[in-house]
Amino acid sequence: QRGKLLTKVHVPEDQIIELVNKKYMEIPAALRYEIETSGIDKKELQ
């Protein structure tokens, strides 16, 4: 699910590989903000 989410907020593929294995709070604040304000809901990621 996280890989799909990061793809939707236009994170480069090489960064996705690193971020998928991190805990949510370890993701940089700017990226968390981007995710939270993107309007993507969980249903879209399944």
N, C-alpha and C positions, 0 to 999 in steps of 0.2 A: 504493500500500500504506500509506504513512504516513497519508494522509487517513482511511482506514478505521480504522487503529489509533487515531488521535486521537479519532475519533468513538466508538469502543468505550470509551475511558476518559473519556468525557463532557467533552471539550474544546469550548467554544463555537465555532460555525462561523467567526466572524470571526478567532479566534485560530488556527484550523486553517490558514486561508489564509496567515497569516504564517509558521507553523511548518513547513509542508510544504517550503518552499524553504530552510530552514536545515539546516546540518549537525547530526547527532545531538547532538554535544557542545555545540552552541550552545543547545539546548533547556534551559530552566531545570531545575535539579537535582531539584526537587520533582516536576516532571512526568515526568522520566526515571524516578524512583523509582516513581511511579504506574504507568508503562508496564511496568517490569521486574517489578513485583509483582502485575500484573493477571492473570497466568496465561494471557494470550493468546499463542498460538503462531503461527508463520508460516503454517501451513496454513489457519487461520481467515481470514487476510487475502487469500487468493488467490481 
